């Protein structure tokens, strides 16, 4: 029985908190009650004033009475009463009338009876047993304890019920229900813990969904070049391969190599703890000039030098992906412009292609997404722009797509902070 009760208390936090509160209040009540009772006893203690020497003489100066006078305790409304003890052993009482203002004086007998009634303790048989000491004090403790226990329990139970809801939500999430969330009630620590759990669960769910999508799309994208390589190898069995067949096989191998490289880089960027390189001061103008010369794009860098704190190889990869994407879909020249705006370095890569519909300008940054009508023969696997957004996020920057203000085509705007990252 005791073991079962102990196990129940050890497994229920609200019971332990409730018991701790009730126990603390009970101890406090005992201490206050003891102090109260001690103070009441001290106040009830009648400390007799010191005796004073009294000498009573007649008009001729003869001593009529000599002794000591002691004031007797009584209510101020009863006047003042002295007890005189003479040297010859006799006892007298000296009573001084109280001062009344507009009130009728009480006669001597009535006043004596009232004073005696006030000084005399009540007979024990006239009091109920639960009001006699020490039962009155114990009843007070019992009532206070019951009031505290009944008042504190609903509060503790409500608090613990929210923790139990959080516990069930964590348990569901741990059992595989990645969509499990807990309701957020209030603004205290429990509500903050619920919000933190929901945020963490959302991040984990998004990460796992991204990984599943990455694996599914990667398997699909790997299947196409592998099938083409297999077909080319089968054609080569009949004789020496032609130059076009060799070129096709080499192109497919390069596509596989690019796909694997981009998948690995995307996985490392998703894992925040992965080391993707060291941050350093990067000359953005020089980097853009090198990539524009490589792809044949036009560069407008202005007259102001731009330097950002970034991982050089990642920044180069982002700019190269934007240029290759623009070159793939552009029918004319590709232009790159650099500006400093609002404490951010802005890189604009514009093309003269068909453009991107406004409703799809966010979806093109999703992994493996291609615009409707785009074919695999056009090149790319749909990871380039997703990598650009991941690289921008790693550098606390942004990237978005908008229409080309010069006419037909699209512009991709990459914005990076120019101050060192904290």
C-alpha contacts under 8 A as a table, 3 or more apart, distances in Angstrom:
res1	aa1	res2	aa2	distance
1	X	4	X	5.12
1	X	5	X	6.33
2	X	5	X	5.11
2	X	6	X	6.05
3	X	6	X	5.02
3	X	7	X	6.08
4	X	7	X	5.10
4	X	8	X	6.20
5	X	8	X	5.06
5	X	9	X	6.30
6	X	9	X	5.23
6	X	10	X	6.14
7	X	10	X	5.06
7	X	11	X	6.15
8	X	11	X	5.30
8	X	12	X	6.18
9	X	12	X	5.28
9	X	13	X	7.27
9	X	15	X	5.89
9	X	16	X	6.00
10	X	13	X	7.15
10	X	16	X	7.36
12	X	15	X	5.49
12	X	16	X	6.71
13	X	16	X	5.19
13	X	17	X	6.24
13	X	160	X	7.17
14	X	17	X	5.09
14	X	18	X	5.92
14	X	156	X	5.86
14	X	157	X	6.02
14	X	159	X	7.77
14	X	160	X	5.39
15	X	18	X	5.01
15	X	19	X	5.95
16	X	19	X	5.05
16	X	20	X	6.02
17	X	20	X	5.05
17	X	21	X	6.18
17	X	156	X	7.14
18	X	21	X	5.18
18	X	22	X	6.12
18	X	149	X	7.87
18	X	152	X	6.88
18	X	153	X	6.13
18	X	156	X	6.20
19	X	22	X	5.10
19	X	23	X	5.88
20	X	23	X	5.10
20	X	24	X	6.02
21	X	24	X	5.13
21	X	25	X	6.14
21	X	152	X	7.72
22	X	25	X	5.17
22	X	26	X	6.00
22	X	145	X	7.30
22	X	148	X	6.61
22	X	149	X	5.90
22	X	152	X	7.78
23	X	26	X	4.99
23	X	27	X	6.18
24	X	27	X	5.21
24	X	28	X	6.15
25	X	28	X	4.93
25	X	29	X	5.97
25	X	145	X	7.54
25	X	148	X	7.40
26	X	29	X	4.99
26	X	30	X	6.19
26	X	141	X	7.79
26	X	145	X	6.18
27	X	30	X	5.07
27	X	31	X	6.26
28	X	31	X	5.16
28	X	32	X	6.07
29	X	32	X	5.10
29	X	33	X	5.80
29	X	141	X	6.78
29	X	144	X	7.63
30	X	33	X	5.05
30	X	34	X	5.98
30	X	141	X	7.27
31	X	34	X	5.13
31	X	35	X	6.12
32	X	35	X	5.08
32	X	36	X	5.94
33	X	36	X	4.95
33	X	37	X	6.00
33	X	137	X	7.44
33	X	141	X	7.87
34	X	37	X	5.15
34	X	38	X	6.04
35	X	38	X	5.09
35	X	39	X	6.03
36	X	39	X	5.13
36	X	40	X	6.09
37	X	40	X	4.99
37	X	41	X	6.16
38	X	41	X	5.12
38	X	42	X	6.19
39	X	42	X	5.05
39	X	43	X	6.07
40	X	43	X	5.03
40	X	44	X	5.99
41	X	44	X	4.98
41	X	45	X	6.10
42	X	45	X	5.12
43	X	46	X	7.74
46	X	73	X	7.31
48	X	70	X	7.92
48	X	71	X	7.42
48	X	72	X	7.21
48	X	73	X	7.23
49	X	70	X	6.93
49	X	71	X	6.51
50	X	70	X	6.74
51	X	68	X	6.00
51	X	69	X	5.48
51	X	70	X	4.63
51	X	71	X	7.54
52	X	68	X	5.35
52	X	69	X	5.25
52	X	70	X	6.53
53	X	66	X	7.80
53	X	67	X	5.95
53	X	68	X	4.52
53	X	69	X	6.33
54	X	65	X	7.98
54	X	66	X	5.80
54	X	67	X	5.44
54	X	68	X	5.43
54	X	69	X	6.21
55	X	63	X	6.93
55	X	64	X	7.75
55	X	65	X	5.89
55	X	66	X	4.49
55	X	67	X	6.64
56	X	63	X	5.89
56	X	64	X	5.46
56	X	65	X	4.94
56	X	66	X	6.21
57	X	60	X	7.65
57	X	61	X	5.35
57	X	62	X	5.20
57	X	63	X	4.41
57	X	64	X	5.18
57	X	65	X	7.06
58	X	61	X	5.32
58	X	62	X	5.57
58	X	63	X	6.76
58	X	64	X	6.56
59	X	62	X	7.49
63	X	66	X	7.06
65	X	86	X	6.77
66	X	86	X	5.51
66	X	87	X	6.29
67	X	84	X	6.64
67	X	85	X	5.43
67	X	86	X	3.97
67	X	87	X	5.19
68	X	84	X	5.66
68	X	85	X	5.34
68	X	86	X	6.48
69	X	82	X	6.01
69	X	83	X	5.46
69	X	84	X	4.43
69	X	85	X	6.44
70	X	82	X	5.42
70	X	83	X	5.25
70	X	84	X	6.58
71	X	80	X	7.50
71	X	81	X	5.91
71	X	82	X	4.36
71	X	83	X	6.34
72	X	80	X	7.68
72	X	81	X	5.58
72	X	82	X	5.73
72	X	83	X	6.87
73	X	81	X	7.80
74	X	78	X	6.82
74	X	79	X	7.96
74	X	80	X	7.65
74	X	81	X	7.87
74	X	115	X	6.94
74	X	119	X	7.50
75	X	78	X	5.52
75	X	79	X	7.38
75	X	115	X	7.69
76	X	79	X	5.50
76	X	80	X	7.22
76	X	98	X	7.39
77	X	98	X	6.10
78	X	97	X	7.46
78	X	98	X	6.02
78	X	111	X	6.73
78	X	115	X	6.98
79	X	95	X	7.29
79	X	96	X	5.71
79	X	97	X	5.01
79	X	98	X	3.91
79	X	99	X	7.49
80	X	95	X	5.77
80	X	96	X	5.02
80	X	97	X	6.81
80	X	98	X	7.03
81	X	93	X	6.93
81	X	94	X	5.72
81	X	95	X	4.47
81	X	96	X	6.32
82	X	93	X	5.65
82	X	94	X	4.90
82	X	95	X	6.27
83	X	91	X	7.09
83	X	92	X	5.89
83	X	93	X	4.58
83	X	94	X	6.26
84	X	91	X	5.57
84	X	92	X	4.90
84	X	93	X	5.84
84	X	94	X	7.20
85	X	89	X	6.50
85	X	90	X	6.00
85	X	91	X	4.77
85	X	92	X	6.59
86	X	89	X	5.40
86	X	90	X	5.33
86	X	91	X	6.36
87	X	90	X	7.43
100	X	103	X	5.56
100	X	104	X	7.52
100	X	105	X	7.25
106	X	110	X	6.34
106	X	111	X	6.14
107	X	110	X	5.53
107	X	111	X	6.25
108	X	111	X	5.18
108	X	112	X	6.18
109	X	112	X	5.15
109	X	113	X	6.18
110	X	113	X	5.13
110	X	114	X	6.18
111	X	114	X	5.16
111	X	115	X	6.16
112	X	115	X	5.21
112	X	116	X	6.08
113	X	116	X	5.17
113	X	117	X	6.15
114	X	117	X	5.08
114	X	118	X	6.26
115	X	118	X	5.16
115	X	119	X	6.17
116	X	119	X	5.17
116	X	120	X	5.90
117	X	120	X	5.33
118	X	121	X	7.67
122	X	126	X	7.00
123	X	126	X	5.58
123	X	127	X	7.55
124	X	127	X	5.83
124	X	132	X	7.90
125	X	128	X	7.66
127	X	131	X	6.57
127	X	132	X	6.65
128	X	131	X	5.52
128	X	132	X	6.73
129	X	132	X	5.33
129	X	135	X	7.15
130	X	135	X	5.10
130	X	136	X	5.61
130	X	139	X	7.26
131	X	134	X	7.98
131	X	135	X	5.93
131	X	136	X	4.42
132	X	135	X	5.53
132	X	136	X	5.71
133	X	136	X	5.64
133	X	137	X	6.85
134	X	137	X	5.52
134	X	138	X	6.47
135	X	138	X	5.03
135	X	139	X	6.07
136	X	139	X	5.19
136	X	140	X	6.31
137	X	140	X	5.11
137	X	141	X	6.41
138	X	141	X	5.08
138	X	142	X	6.19
139	X	142	X	5.00
139	X	143	X	6.14
140	X	143	X	5.27
140	X	144	X	6.17
141	X	144	X	5.17
141	X	145	X	5.98
142	X	145	X	5.11
142	X	146	X	6.13
143	X	146	X	5.19
143	X	147	X	6.13
144	X	147	X	5.13
144	X	148	X	6.16
145	X	148	X	5.20
145	X	149	X	6.03
146	X	149	X	5.10
146	X	150	X	6.00
147	X	150	X	5.34
147	X	151	X	5.95
148	X	151	X	5.11
148	X	152	X	5.84
149	X	152	X	5.42
149	X	153	X	6.00
150	X	153	X	5.66
150	X	154	X	7.40
151	X	154	X	6.57
151	X	155	X	7.42
152	X	155	X	5.41
152	X	156	X	6.25
153	X	156	X	5.22
153	X	157	X	5.90
154	X	157	X	4.98
154	X	158	X	6.03
155	X	158	X	5.25
155	X	159	X	6.36
156	X	159	X	5.15
156	X	160	X	6.13
157	X	160	X	5.11
157	X	161	X	5.96
158	X	161	X	5.09
158	X	162	X	6.69
159	X	162	X	5.56
159	X	163	X	6.81
160	X	163	X	4.94
160	X	164	X	6.16
161	X	164	X	4.93
161	X	165	X	6.28
162	X	165	X	5.06
162	X	166	X	6.30
162	X	190	X	7.38
163	X	166	X	4.95
163	X	167	X	6.06
163	X	190	X	7.06
164	X	167	X	4.84
164	X	168	X	6.19
165	X	168	X	5.19
165	X	169	X	6.24
165	X	182	X	6.91
166	X	169	X	5.05
166	X	170	X	6.21
166	X	182	X	5.95
166	X	194	X	6.68
167	X	170	X	5.18
167	X	171	X	6.13
168	X	171	X	4.97
168	X	172	X	6.15
169	X	172	X	5.15
169	X	173	X	6.19
169	X	180	X	6.04
169	X	181	X	6.05
169	X	182	X	5.70
170	X	173	X	5.04
170	X	174	X	6.04
170	X	180	X	7.79
171	X	174	X	5.02
171	X	175	X	6.18
172	X	175	X	5.08
172	X	176	X	6.67
172	X	177	X	5.61
172	X	180	X	6.31
173	X	176	X	5.41
173	X	177	X	4.76
173	X	178	X	5.36
173	X	179	X	7.36
173	X	180	X	5.52
173	X	201	X	7.79
174	X	177	X	7.12
177	X	180	X	5.60
178	X	201	X	6.98
178	X	204	X	7.96
178	X	205	X	5.75
179	X	201	X	7.81
179	X	202	X	7.84
179	X	205	X	7.31
180	X	201	X	7.79
181	X	197	X	7.85
181	X	198	X	5.65
181	X	201	X	7.51
182	X	194	X	6.31
182	X	197	X	7.97
182	X	198	X	6.78
183	X	194	X	7.14
184	X	191	X	5.30
184	X	192	X	7.91
184	X	194	X	5.85
184	X	195	X	6.48
185	X	191	X	5.61
186	X	191	X	5.76
187	X	190	X	7.79
187	X	191	X	5.47
187	X	192	X	6.74
188	X	191	X	5.33
188	X	192	X	6.30
189	X	192	X	4.98
189	X	193	X	6.07
190	X	193	X	5.00
190	X	194	X	6.20
191	X	194	X	5.00
191	X	195	X	6.24
192	X	195	X	5.05
192	X	196	X	6.16
193	X	196	X	5.07
193	X	197	X	6.15
194	X	197	X	5.10
194	X	198	X	6.18
195	X	198	X	5.12
195	X	199	X	6.14
196	X	199	X	5.12
196	X	200	X	6.09
197	X	200	X	5.09
197	X	201	X	5.93
198	X	201	X	5.05
198	X	202	X	6.02
199	X	202	X	5.09
199	X	203	X	6.24
200	X	203	X	5.13
200	X	204	X	6.17
201	X	204	X	5.12
201	X	205	X	6.01
202	X	205	X	5.09
202	X	206	X	6.06
203	X	206	X	5.13
203	X	207	X	6.04
204	X	207	X	5.05
204	X	208	X	6.10
205	X	208	X	5.24
205	X	209	X	6.01
206	X	209	X	5.06
206	X	210	X	5.99
207	X	210	X	5.02
207	X	211	X	6.18
207	X	270	X	7.81
208	X	211	X	5.00
208	X	212	X	6.13
209	X	212	X	5.10
209	X	213	X	6.09
210	X	213	X	5.07
210	X	214	X	5.94
211	X	214	X	4.88
211	X	215	X	6.13
212	X	215	X	5.19
212	X	216	X	6.13
213	X	216	X	5.10
213	X	217	X	5.96
214	X	217	X	5.29
214	X	218	X	5.79
214	X	263	X	7.84
214	X	367	X	7.24
214	X	368	X	7.97
215	X	218	X	5.06
215	X	219	X	6.09
216	X	219	X	5.38
216	X	220	X	6.47
217	X	220	X	5.04
217	X	221	X	6.09
217	X	368	X	6.54
218	X	221	X	5.03
218	X	222	X	5.94
218	X	259	X	7.99
218	X	263	X	7.69
219	X	222	X	5.19
219	X	223	X	6.21
220	X	223	X	5.28
220	X	224	X	7.11
221	X	224	X	5.85
221	X	225	X	7.52
221	X	381	X	6.94
222	X	225	X	6.01
222	X	226	X	6.29
222	X	256	X	6.79
222	X	259	X	7.77
223	X	226	X	5.27
223	X	227	X	6.04
224	X	227	X	5.21
224	X	228	X	6.38
225	X	228	X	5.03
225	X	229	X	6.10
225	X	252	X	5.24
225	X	253	X	7.41
225	X	255	X	7.24
225	X	256	X	6.74
226	X	229	X	5.06
226	X	230	X	6.11
226	X	252	X	7.58
227	X	230	X	5.06
227	X	231	X	6.19
228	X	231	X	5.08
228	X	232	X	6.17
228	X	249	X	7.55
228	X	252	X	7.25
229	X	232	X	5.05
229	X	233	X	6.18
229	X	249	X	5.66
229	X	252	X	6.67
229	X	253	X	7.84
230	X	233	X	5.12
230	X	234	X	6.27
231	X	234	X	5.10
231	X	235	X	6.32
232	X	235	X	5.08
232	X	236	X	6.23
232	X	245	X	6.57
232	X	249	X	6.73
233	X	236	X	5.03
233	X	237	X	6.73
234	X	237	X	5.47
234	X	238	X	7.88
235	X	238	X	6.10
235	X	239	X	7.90
235	X	241	X	7.59
236	X	239	X	5.64
236	X	240	X	6.13
236	X	241	X	5.20
237	X	240	X	7.79
241	X	245	X	6.03
241	X	246	X	6.44
242	X	245	X	5.21
242	X	246	X	6.32
243	X	246	X	5.16
243	X	247	X	6.13
244	X	247	X	5.02
244	X	248	X	6.13
245	X	248	X	5.03
245	X	249	X	6.22
246	X	249	X	5.14
246	X	250	X	6.16
247	X	250	X	5.09
247	X	251	X	6.07
248	X	251	X	5.03
248	X	252	X	6.19
249	X	252	X	5.11
249	X	253	X	6.19
250	X	253	X	5.05
250	X	254	X	6.15
251	X	254	X	5.08
251	X	255	X	6.14
252	X	255	X	4.95
252	X	256	X	6.21
253	X	256	X	5.06
253	X	257	X	6.17
254	X	257	X	4.99
254	X	258	X	6.10
255	X	258	X	5.09
255	X	259	X	6.08
255	X	380	X	7.89
256	X	259	X	5.06
256	X	260	X	6.16
257	X	260	X	5.32
257	X	261	X	6.13
258	X	261	X	5.08
258	X	262	X	6.11
259	X	262	X	5.20
259	X	263	X	6.11
259	X	381	X	6.91
260	X	263	X	5.13
260	X	264	X	6.19
261	X	264	X	5.28
261	X	265	X	6.20
262	X	265	X	5.04
262	X	266	X	6.00
262	X	383	X	6.79
262	X	384	X	7.70
262	X	387	X	7.71
263	X	266	X	5.11
263	X	267	X	6.22
263	X	383	X	7.84
264	X	267	X	5.18
264	X	268	X	6.26
265	X	268	X	5.11
265	X	269	X	6.15
265	X	387	X	7.81
266	X	269	X	5.15
266	X	270	X	6.19
266	X	387	X	6.20
266	X	390	X	7.58
267	X	270	X	5.14
267	X	271	X	6.36
268	X	271	X	5.15
268	X	272	X	7.50
268	X	274	X	5.73
268	X	275	X	7.72
268	X	276	X	7.12
269	X	272	X	6.39
269	X	274	X	7.21
269	X	276	X	7.41
269	X	390	X	6.39
269	X	391	X	7.25
269	X	394	X	7.48
270	X	390	X	7.54
271	X	274	X	5.51
276	X	311	X	7.86
277	X	311	X	5.92
277	X	313	X	7.91
278	X	310	X	7.85
278	X	311	X	5.74
279	X	309	X	6.13
279	X	310	X	4.78
279	X	311	X	4.65
279	X	312	X	7.55
280	X	309	X	5.28
280	X	310	X	5.52
280	X	311	X	6.27
280	X	312	X	7.36
281	X	307	X	6.35
281	X	308	X	5.69
281	X	309	X	4.62
281	X	310	X	6.43
282	X	287	X	7.87
282	X	307	X	5.51
282	X	308	X	5.36
282	X	309	X	6.08
282	X	310	X	6.37
282	X	311	X	7.80
282	X	312	X	6.26
283	X	286	X	5.49
283	X	287	X	6.25
283	X	305	X	7.82
283	X	306	X	6.24
283	X	307	X	4.71
283	X	308	X	6.75
284	X	287	X	5.10
284	X	288	X	6.04
284	X	305	X	7.99
284	X	306	X	5.59
284	X	307	X	5.54
284	X	308	X	6.66
285	X	288	X	5.22
285	X	289	X	6.13
285	X	301	X	6.37
285	X	305	X	6.69
285	X	306	X	6.16
285	X	307	X	7.77
285	X	338	X	7.54
286	X	289	X	5.06
286	X	290	X	6.32
287	X	290	X	5.30
287	X	291	X	6.43
287	X	316	X	6.92
288	X	291	X	5.22
288	X	292	X	5.97
288	X	299	X	7.62
288	X	319	X	7.41
288	X	336	X	7.97
289	X	292	X	5.16
289	X	293	X	6.10
289	X	299	X	6.82
290	X	293	X	5.23
290	X	294	X	6.27
291	X	294	X	4.98
291	X	295	X	6.27
291	X	316	X	7.74
291	X	319	X	7.41
291	X	320	X	6.46
292	X	295	X	5.23
292	X	296	X	5.52
292	X	297	X	4.70
292	X	298	X	6.48
292	X	299	X	6.64
292	X	323	X	7.85
292	X	336	X	7.71
293	X	296	X	5.15
293	X	297	X	6.61
294	X	297	X	8.00
295	X	323	X	7.09
295	X	324	X	7.53
295	X	327	X	7.91
296	X	334	X	7.88
297	X	323	X	7.80
297	X	333	X	6.67
297	X	334	X	4.96
297	X	335	X	5.53
297	X	336	X	6.97
298	X	333	X	7.41
298	X	334	X	6.20
298	X	335	X	4.54
298	X	336	X	5.96
299	X	335	X	5.93
299	X	336	X	4.79
299	X	337	X	5.82
300	X	335	X	7.66
300	X	336	X	6.11
300	X	337	X	4.53
300	X	338	X	6.38
301	X	304	X	7.52
301	X	337	X	5.69
301	X	338	X	4.91
301	X	339	X	7.22
302	X	338	X	7.01
302	X	339	X	7.44
306	X	340	X	7.55
306	X	345	X	7.01
306	X	418	X	7.77
307	X	418	X	6.31
308	X	345	X	7.50
308	X	416	X	7.24
308	X	417	X	6.61
308	X	418	X	4.47
308	X	419	X	6.76
308	X	420	X	7.54
309	X	417	X	7.61
309	X	418	X	6.32
309	X	419	X	6.56
309	X	420	X	5.26
309	X	421	X	7.06
310	X	314	X	7.94
310	X	315	X	6.95
310	X	395	X	6.52
311	X	314	X	5.48
311	X	315	X	6.21
312	X	315	X	5.19
312	X	316	X	6.11
313	X	316	X	5.07
313	X	317	X	6.11
314	X	317	X	4.95
314	X	318	X	6.21
314	X	391	X	6.49
315	X	318	X	5.14
315	X	319	X	6.29
315	X	391	X	7.26
316	X	319	X	5.26
316	X	320	X	6.02
317	X	320	X	5.11
317	X	321	X	6.09
317	X	388	X	7.81
318	X	321	X	5.21
318	X	322	X	6.37
318	X	387	X	7.06
318	X	388	X	4.81
318	X	391	X	6.77
319	X	322	X	5.19
319	X	323	X	6.24
319	X	388	X	7.88
320	X	323	X	5.08
320	X	324	X	6.03
321	X	324	X	5.17
321	X	325	X	6.01
321	X	384	X	5.57
321	X	385	X	6.92
321	X	388	X	7.11
322	X	325	X	5.17
322	X	326	X	6.14
322	X	349	X	6.82
322	X	384	X	7.67
322	X	385	X	7.17
322	X	388	X	7.64
322	X	412	X	7.36
323	X	326	X	5.08
323	X	327	X	6.03
323	X	334	X	7.66
323	X	349	X	6.93
324	X	327	X	5.03
324	X	328	X	6.00
325	X	328	X	5.14
325	X	329	X	6.61
325	X	384	X	7.69
326	X	329	X	5.53
326	X	330	X	5.68
326	X	334	X	6.66
326	X	349	X	7.48
326	X	350	X	7.03
326	X	351	X	5.47
326	X	353	X	7.75
327	X	330	X	5.24
327	X	334	X	6.65
327	X	351	X	7.35
328	X	378	X	7.19
328	X	379	X	7.71
329	X	351	X	7.71
329	X	352	X	7.93
329	X	353	X	5.25
329	X	354	X	7.23
330	X	333	X	7.05
330	X	334	X	7.11
330	X	351	X	5.29
330	X	352	X	4.88
330	X	353	X	3.89
330	X	354	X	7.42
330	X	409	X	7.43
331	X	351	X	7.85
331	X	352	X	5.61
331	X	353	X	5.24
332	X	351	X	7.20
332	X	352	X	5.52
332	X	353	X	7.39
333	X	351	X	6.56
333	X	352	X	6.76
334	X	349	X	7.18
334	X	350	X	5.84
334	X	351	X	4.77
334	X	352	X	7.09
335	X	348	X	7.98
335	X	349	X	5.89
335	X	350	X	5.37
335	X	351	X	6.66
336	X	347	X	6.98
336	X	348	X	5.54
336	X	349	X	4.65
336	X	350	X	6.49
337	X	347	X	5.91
337	X	348	X	5.25
337	X	349	X	6.84
338	X	345	X	7.23
338	X	346	X	5.72
338	X	347	X	4.87
338	X	348	X	6.57
339	X	345	X	5.98
339	X	346	X	5.13
339	X	347	X	6.74
340	X	343	X	6.65
340	X	344	X	5.84
340	X	345	X	4.78
340	X	346	X	6.02
341	X	344	X	5.36
341	X	345	X	6.40
341	X	346	X	6.79
343	X	417	X	6.52
343	X	418	X	6.48
343	X	419	X	7.96
344	X	415	X	6.06
344	X	416	X	5.40
344	X	417	X	4.56
344	X	418	X	5.71
345	X	415	X	5.57
345	X	416	X	5.18
345	X	417	X	6.11
345	X	418	X	6.17
346	X	413	X	6.72
346	X	414	X	5.74
346	X	415	X	4.52
346	X	416	X	6.61
347	X	413	X	5.67
347	X	414	X	5.02
347	X	415	X	6.34
348	X	411	X	6.36
348	X	412	X	5.68
348	X	413	X	4.57
348	X	414	X	6.44
349	X	411	X	5.45
349	X	412	X	5.20
349	X	413	X	6.56
350	X	404	X	6.45
350	X	409	X	7.16
350	X	410	X	5.73
350	X	411	X	4.12
350	X	412	X	6.41
351	X	404	X	7.45
351	X	409	X	5.32
351	X	410	X	5.70
351	X	411	X	6.51
352	X	355	X	7.50
352	X	404	X	7.83
352	X	407	X	7.71
352	X	408	X	5.47
352	X	409	X	4.16
352	X	410	X	6.91
353	X	408	X	6.55
353	X	409	X	4.46
353	X	410	X	7.01
354	X	408	X	6.65
354	X	409	X	5.33
354	X	410	X	7.70
355	X	403	X	6.95
355	X	404	X	7.93
355	X	408	X	6.62
355	X	409	X	4.10
355	X	410	X	4.70
356	X	360	X	6.66
356	X	361	X	6.24
356	X	402	X	7.95
356	X	403	X	7.51
356	X	409	X	7.54
356	X	410	X	6.35
357	X	360	X	5.44
357	X	361	X	6.46
358	X	361	X	5.43
358	X	402	X	7.78
359	X	362	X	7.38
360	X	363	X	5.12
360	X	364	X	6.30
361	X	364	X	5.83
361	X	365	X	7.73
361	X	400	X	7.56
361	X	401	X	5.75
361	X	402	X	7.34
362	X	365	X	5.85
362	X	366	X	7.64
362	X	400	X	7.49
362	X	401	X	7.56
363	X	366	X	5.39
363	X	369	X	7.09
364	X	367	X	7.94
364	X	369	X	5.82
364	X	370	X	6.65
364	X	371	X	7.14
364	X	385	X	6.98
364	X	386	X	7.76
365	X	369	X	7.40
365	X	385	X	5.13
365	X	386	X	4.61
365	X	389	X	6.87
366	X	369	X	5.69
366	X	382	X	7.99
366	X	383	X	7.72
366	X	385	X	7.62
366	X	386	X	5.53
367	X	382	X	5.96
367	X	383	X	5.08
367	X	385	X	7.81
367	X	386	X	5.33
368	X	381	X	6.09
368	X	382	X	3.87
368	X	383	X	5.35
369	X	382	X	5.19
369	X	383	X	7.66
370	X	374	X	6.27
370	X	382	X	5.82
371	X	374	X	5.65
374	X	378	X	7.02
375	X	378	X	5.56
375	X	379	X	7.74
376	X	379	X	5.65
376	X	380	X	7.02
376	X	381	X	7.30
380	X	383	X	7.55
380	X	384	X	7.44
381	X	384	X	7.55
382	X	385	X	7.16
382	X	386	X	7.62
383	X	386	X	5.18
383	X	387	X	6.09
384	X	387	X	5.25
384	X	388	X	6.43
385	X	388	X	4.90
385	X	389	X	6.39
386	X	389	X	5.26
386	X	390	X	6.30
387	X	390	X	5.00
387	X	391	X	6.04
388	X	391	X	5.15
388	X	392	X	6.13
388	X	399	X	7.52
389	X	392	X	5.04
389	X	393	X	6.11
389	X	398	X	6.86
389	X	399	X	5.98
390	X	393	X	5.07
390	X	394	X	6.20
391	X	394	X	5.08
391	X	395	X	6.47
392	X	395	X	5.19
392	X	396	X	6.23
392	X	397	X	4.65
392	X	398	X	5.36
392	X	399	X	6.64
392	X	414	X	7.42
392	X	415	X	7.68
392	X	416	X	7.12
393	X	396	X	4.88
393	X	397	X	5.35
393	X	398	X	6.33
394	X	397	X	7.40
395	X	416	X	6.88
395	X	417	X	7.71
395	X	421	X	7.72
396	X	416	X	6.97
396	X	417	X	7.14
396	X	421	X	7.96
397	X	414	X	7.47
397	X	415	X	5.46
397	X	416	X	4.57
397	X	417	X	6.46
398	X	414	X	5.97
398	X	415	X	5.34
398	X	416	X	6.91
399	X	412	X	6.99
399	X	413	X	5.48
399	X	414	X	4.45
399	X	415	X	6.27
400	X	412	X	5.82
400	X	413	X	5.53
400	X	414	X	6.93
401	X	410	X	6.97
401	X	411	X	5.80
401	X	412	X	4.59
401	X	413	X	6.33
402	X	410	X	5.93
402	X	411	X	5.33
402	X	412	X	6.46
402	X	413	X	7.77
403	X	408	X	7.76
403	X	409	X	6.44
403	X	410	X	4.61
403	X	411	X	5.74
404	X	407	X	5.64
404	X	408	X	6.15
404	X	409	X	5.27
404	X	410	X	4.66
404	X	411	X	5.24
417	X	420	X	7.70
